[in-house]
Amino acid sequence: MARTTGSHSDITGPRIQDAALKLFAQHGFAAVSMRQIAGDVGVQAGALYNYTTDKQSLLFGLMQRHMQDLLSAWADLGVKGDALTRLEAFTRFHIRFNLDRSDAVFISYMELRNLSPENFESIEALRRAYENELEDILRAGIAEGTLSLPDPKIVTLAVIAMLTGVNTWYRVEGRLSQDEVATIYWDMVRRAVTA
């Protein structure tokens, strides 16, 4: 099949991913057809299969890319220091990284149920790897005597849920900047876990 005039794989592939991300976030994975994605990109529906095997693979790829980017960006920071220093860095990083990717965050939480079992397992492994980064910080703080908390795993999940919740209400045009929000949330996290 001939390529659509003006179509380039290095341009069309990312445009398909961007369109799928936007449409899945707006309408939900189950409600979006490959034809809708193709229409948003401006290609024929059959052309999508040059870039993905099916809609499930497209969803999985979006979630996987988000989690890999998240883990990579955190690793690239290379935060050192005591547990409180690392916890503050994690808190601010999580808010800053995810606010710029609200559609990806929404899909990563709301569309897990639509993943095949093997794709779900793969995404869960990436999520656990990220959770382990925070749990390691909390355990280090307990060992240092600077943090006091009953169960590091549960606190990890609670802190991540709280930080991710910013995406549901934050608006760029609102009264607080991202930095101001991060400072308020860091204060809440610190108060919740310090001795």
KAGIWO-V193939 format. One record per residue. N is the residue number from 1. SS is DSSP state (~ for helix, > for strand, _ for the rest). D_FIRST is the distance of its C-alpha to the first C-alpha in Angstrom with 2 decimals. Layout:
{{N & SS & D_FIRST} {N & SS & D_FIRST}}
This chain:
{{1 & _ & 0.00} {2 & _ & 3.77} {3 & _ & 6.54} {4 & _ & 9.12} {5 & _ & 12.04} {6 & _ & 14.68} {7 & _ & 12.81} {8 & _ & 14.30} {9 & ~ & 14.23} {10 & ~ & 18.03} {11 & ~ & 18.31} {12 & ~ & 15.68} {13 & ~ & 16.72} {14 & ~ & 20.35} {15 & ~ & 19.73} {16 & ~ & 18.16} {17 & ~ & 21.24} {18 & ~ & 23.58} {19 & ~ & 22.34} {20 & ~ & 22.61} {21 & ~ & 26.01} {22 & ~ & 27.28} {23 & ~ & 26.15} {24 & ~ & 27.43} {25 & ~ & 30.69} {26 & ~ & 31.14} {27 & ~ & 30.27} {28 & _ & 30.23} {29 & ~ & 27.53} {30 & ~ & 28.00} {31 & ~ & 27.75} {32 & _ & 24.45} {33 & _ & 21.16} {34 & ~ & 17.70} {35 & ~ & 17.12} {36 & ~ & 20.12} {37 & ~ & 18.94} {38 & ~ & 15.62} {39 & ~ & 17.86} {40 & ~ & 20.23} {41 & ~ & 17.76} {42 & _ & 16.20} {43 & _ & 12.55} {44 & _ & 10.83} {45 & ~ & 12.12} {46 & ~ & 9.05} {47 & ~ & 8.45} {48 & ~ & 11.92} {49 & ~ & 11.21} {50 & ~ & 9.99} {51 & _ & 13.65} {52 & _ & 15.66} {53 & _ & 16.02} {54 & _ & 17.84} {55 & ~ & 20.33} {56 & ~ & 23.19} {57 & ~ & 21.72} {58 & ~ & 21.19} {59 & ~ & 24.83} {60 & ~ & 26.13} {61 & ~ & 24.52} {62 & ~ & 26.14} {63 & ~ & 29.47} {64 & ~ & 29.42} {65 & ~ & 28.71} {66 & ~ & 31.53} {67 & ~ & 33.98} {68 & ~ & 33.21} {69 & ~ & 33.59} {70 & ~ & 36.83} {71 & ~ & 38.27} {72 & ~ & 37.35} {73 & ~ & 38.85} {74 & ~ & 42.00} {75 & ~ & 42.35} {76 & ~ & 41.91} {77 & ~ & 44.92} {78 & _ & 47.08} {79 & _ & 49.81} {80 & _ & 53.18} {81 & _ & 56.56} {82 & _ & 58.39} {83 & ~ & 56.86} {84 & ~ & 57.60} {85 & ~ & 55.95} {86 & ~ & 52.83} {87 & ~ & 52.87} {88 & ~ & 53.09} {89 & ~ & 50.21} {90 & ~ & 48.10} {91 & ~ & 49.02} {92 & ~ & 48.17} {93 & ~ & 44.97} {94 & ~ & 43.65} {95 & ~ & 44.33} {96 & ~ & 42.98} {97 & ~ & 39.75} {98 & ~ & 38.93} {99 & ~ & 39.95} {100 & _ & 37.20} {101 & _ & 34.64} {102 & ~ & 35.84} {103 & ~ & 32.52} {104 & ~ & 31.80} {105 & ~ & 35.39} {106 & ~ & 35.21} {107 & ~ & 32.12} {108 & ~ & 33.70} {109 & ~ & 36.69} {110 & ~ & 35.58} {111 & _ & 32.41} {112 & ~ & 33.82} {113 & ~ & 34.41} {114 & ~ & 30.71} {115 & _ & 29.96} {116 & _ & 29.78} {117 & ~ & 33.02} {118 & ~ & 31.69} {119 & ~ & 29.99} {120 & ~ & 33.21} {121 & ~ & 35.25} {122 & ~ & 33.31} {123 & ~ & 33.67} {124 & ~ & 37.31} {125 & ~ & 38.00} {126 & ~ & 36.82} {127 & ~ & 38.93} {128 & ~ & 41.89} {129 & ~ & 41.57} {130 & ~ & 41.87} {131 & ~ & 44.72} {132 & ~ & 46.47} {133 & ~ & 46.61} {134 & ~ & 48.70} {135 & ~ & 50.69} {136 & ~ & 51.67} {137 & ~ & 52.99} {138 & ~ & 54.99} {139 & ~ & 56.44} {140 & ~ & 57.41} {141 & ~ & 59.19} {142 & ~ & 61.11} {143 & ~ & 62.15} {144 & ~ & 63.25} {145 & _ & 65.19} {146 & _ & 63.48} {147 & > & 61.40} {148 & _ & 62.74} {149 & _ & 60.47} {150 & _ & 60.76} {151 & _ & 57.41} {152 & ~ & 54.93} {153 & ~ & 51.92} {154 & ~ & 52.65} {155 & ~ & 53.47} {156 & ~ & 50.18} {157 & ~ & 48.22} {158 & ~ & 50.43} {159 & ~ & 50.10} {160 & ~ & 46.30} {161 & ~ & 46.18} {162 & ~ & 48.62} {163 & ~ & 46.74} {164 & ~ & 43.35} {165 & _ & 45.04} {166 & ~ & 45.33} {167 & ~ & 41.69} {168 & ~ & 42.69} {169 & ~ & 45.25} {170 & _ & 44.94} {171 & _ & 43.99} {172 & _ & 43.79} {173 & _ & 45.92} {174 & _ & 48.52} {175 & _ & 52.00} {176 & _ & 51.32} {177 & _ & 49.23} {178 & ~ & 47.13} {179 & ~ & 49.91} {180 & ~ & 52.58} {181 & ~ & 50.72} {182 & ~ & 50.25} {183 & ~ & 53.99} {184 & ~ & 54.99} {185 & ~ & 52.79} {186 & ~ & 54.08} {187 & ~ & 57.60} {188 & ~ & 56.84} {189 & ~ & 55.28} {190 & ~ & 58.21} {191 & ~ & 60.81} {192 & ~ & 59.20} {193 & ~ & 59.31} {194 & > & 62.24} {195 & _ & 65.59}}
